[in-house]
């Protein structure tokens, strides 16, 4: 478990938990607050870099394998 996330809220999340949290209106991040997970207008869940404005899919094509370690995702309290 990563120490930086224990102060920030729920962590060690799978793809379903992340999508459910976003759909419930919660703010989810990967690694730090510079990388929010968003749902775009097409219904895609993406990891957005606020510095470069680039986005990466939340998961691989299988829809379950995260593009990042599960313990690096967290919900803002």
Residue, then its C-alpha position, 0 to 999 in steps of 0.5 A: x500500500x502506498x503511504x501517499x494515498x492513505x491520507x487522501x481517501x479510498x485507494x487500491x481500486x479496481x476498474x469497476x470501483x473507479x467507474x462506479x465512484x465517478x458515476x456517483x459524482x466522486x473525484x478519482x485520481x491516479x497517482x496524484x491530483x495532477x491525474x484525475x480520472x474523468x468520463x468524457x462525452x462519449x462515456x469513456x473513462x480516461x486518466x487525464x494529465x492536467x499538465x499536458x492535457x493528454x489522456x490515456x484510457x483507464x483500462x486496456x482494451x479488455x475493460x478491466x486491466x488498469x493502466x496503472x497500479x490499483x493502489x495508485x488510484x484514490x477517491x478524494x475525501 
